Amino acid sequence: MSTPFYVSPQQAMADRAEYARKGIARGRSLVVLQFADGIVFVGENPSRALHKFSEIYDRIGFAAAGKYNEYENLRIGGVRYADLRGYTYDRDDVTARGLANVYAQTLGTIFSSAAEKPYEVELVVAEVGETPEVDQIYRLPHDGSIVDEHGSVAVGGNAEQISSYLDQRHREGMTLAEALKLAVQALSRDTNGSEREIPAERLEVAVLDRTRPQKRKFKRISGRQLSRLLGAEAAGGDEEEASEDAE
């Protein structure tokens, strides 16, 4: 009888992590940034139907990079968790921290299981608060760990370089137009340092806007409003006009 091939647990986990990272790196990057009135999600996405960003609950948004079918299953599970908890207890009991813990348990269980491959996804769960100081942004890598982020975060193929670019330029109190322009500039940078143009029609943009009078703070930005924001000066009238159109 032949001797089974032995792989140490450390090597097996390292191989699974490398497999997941390579899968995530093949996807397009996305960024999540805080601005004065909320949190903005920006990513390059030519599809109009397969979204990278979604609403989970009243003040909570979801962003994902990697394999669509895998993060879509996680998104649906998050919506079900949020609806059940909000119905059973109270809507205020649904938080980004609680949702991040649920996702972390799911990703961690799948990653450590030898019976199935790890998920090739990286998630961001964000919750907008009454003030910027209480906003919450959590990044969840493929292995189920949770990273508490502040200001800005990037996930996906070129995340490390984009994160470095954002860390140097992001600041508190930015307007939506300023944050959006910074996000597009970061996403436009290739690994070799050159820049490329990303047209507005290839961008997917959504915000959690704390100033909205509705309980649900998530909304998508596209079309003429997105073009105006990308072309607006930091404190120009175009930005104000675009904001009015969004109401």
N, C-alpha and C positions, 0 to 999 in steps of 0.2 A: 504494500500500500504506500502510495507516495505521500510525502510530508507536505501538509498545507503551507502555502507561501505566507510568511509572517510579515505584517506591517505594523510598526509600533503605533500606539494610539496618537502620539504626537505627530507622526508623519501623516497618518490618515486624516487628522483634523487640518493639518497644513495643506494637504492636497485638496480637501473640500473647500477650504477658504480660497485657495488660488483659483479653483474652478468657478466659484461664485464671483470673485472679483473680475475675472476675464469676461464673464457673461455680462456683468454690469457695465464694464468699460466699453462694450460694443454699442451701448445705447447713447443717445444724446444727453448732454448734461442739462441740468436745470438749477435755478437759484431761487432762494427764498430770502427776502430782505424785509427788515422793519423800516417803516417810514413814519412820519409824524402822526398820520391818521389810521395806521393799521399795519398790515403785513401784505406784501405783494409776492406773487408767484410768477416766475418768468421762465419759459423754456422754448427751445426750438422744436416745433412739432408741425410737420406738413399736413397731418391728418386733421380733419375737422370733426371726426366722429370718435376717435380713440383718444380720450383725454388723459393727460398726465396729472391734472389737478382736479380735485372734486371737493364738494362739500360733504362733511360727515355729520355735523350738527350745527346748532345755532351759530356758535362762534368758532367752530373748529374746521380747519381745512386739511386736506391730504394731498401730498405730492409724492411721486414715485418715479424712479428710473430703473430700467432693466426690462425683464420680460413682461409684456402686457398681460398675458393670461394669468400670471402668478400674482402680480400686484392688484389686478382687478378682483381676484378672489379675496385678497386681504381687505380691499376697500369695502366690498360687500359685507364681509364679516364685521368690519368696524361699524358700518351703518346699522347693522342688526343689533350689535352690542349697545350702541348709543341709544337707539330707539327703545330697546327693552329696559335699559337702566333709567332713562328719562321717564318712561311710562310707569315703571314699578315704584320709583322713588320720587325724584324731582328733577326738572330739567337742569337745575344748577349742579346736580350731582354728576353730570356728564362733563368730564374734563379731558384736556389733552394728555395730562399725566396718566390718568386711568386708561385711556385708549392706548397710549404708548406702552404701558405695562402689558396690556393684552397682546399687542403686536409682538412685543419682545418675547413673551412666553411662546407664542406660535412659531416665530422665526427660530428661536433657540432650540425648541423641540425638534423641528425639522432639520436644523443644521447638525445636531448631535446624533440624529438617527442614522444608523448604517443601512436601513431598509430603503431609503429614498434619497435622491439627490438634494442638495441644498437649494433653496430659492435663490435665483439670480436677480435679486431686487435690493434696492436701498430706498428707505422711506423717510419722509419728513412729515411730522404731525405738528400743526401750529394752532394756537388759540389766541385770539385777540382779546385783550382786557379793556377795562375802562380807561386805562392810561398806558403809555408805552412801557412803564416800569413793570407792569404785571403781565405783559405779553409772554407767551410761552412758545418755544420752538424746540422740538426734539428730533434728532436724527437717529434713525435705526438702521445700522448696517445689516448685512446678510446673516450674521451670527446671533442676532437677537440682543446685542448690547444696546444701551441707551446713552446718547450723548446730548447733554443739555447745551443748546447753542444760544448765542446772543448776537444780535445785530444782523448777521448774514450767515448763510450756509449754502454750499453747493454739493450736489450729488451727481453721479453719473460718470461718463467716460473721462472727462478732463477735470475732475472735481478739485484735485490738489492745486493745480495752477490757477484755476478760477477762484478758489478760496483765498489764495495768497493775494490775488489782485483785488478782491473785495475787501479783505482785511486792511489793506493800505489806503483805501479810498472811501469806504462806507463811513458815515458819521450819523450821529443822532439828529433827529429833527428834519431829515430830508423830506422834500415834497414828493408826491407820487411821481411826478414827471422826472425829478432828479433820480429817484431810486430806479425807475424804469430804464432810464438812459444808462445808468451805471450797470445794471444787470445785462443789458444788450451789449454794452462794450465788453464786459467780462466774457460773455458767451461767444463773442466774435473773435476772440483770440485763439489761434491754433497752437498746437503743442510746440511748433518751431518758433513761436513768437510773432508771427505775422498776423494780420487782421483780415477778416473777410466781412462782407456785408450780409446781414440777415434781413431780408425784406419783412415788412410788417405782416404780410399774409402767411408767413411761415412761423410766426410767433404765437404761442399760447400764453395768455396773460389772465390772471385772476387775482382778486384782492379780498382780504378780510378787512372791511371798512368799519371802524368803530363808530363813525359818525352817522351811519345809516339809522333811521328811526325804527326800522323793523328789527325783530329779534334775530332774524337770519342776516348775518353780516357778509356772507360770501356772495360775490358777483364776478362775472366774467367781463373782460374788456376786449373789444375787438372792433374791426371796421374803422369807421371815421373817428370814433373816440380814441382808439389806439393810435391812429396816425397823428391826431392832434397832440396827444401827450408826448409822442416821440419827437415832434417838431416844436413843442412849446419851450419857451425860455423858462428858467427856474422859477421866476416870479411873474411871468407874462400873463396877459389876458387870455391867451389861447387855452392855458391850463384851466383857468377858472371857467371858461366856456365849456370845456370838455367835462368838467366836474358837474356842471349844471345839467348837461345832457344825460348824465348817468343817473340822475335822480328819478 
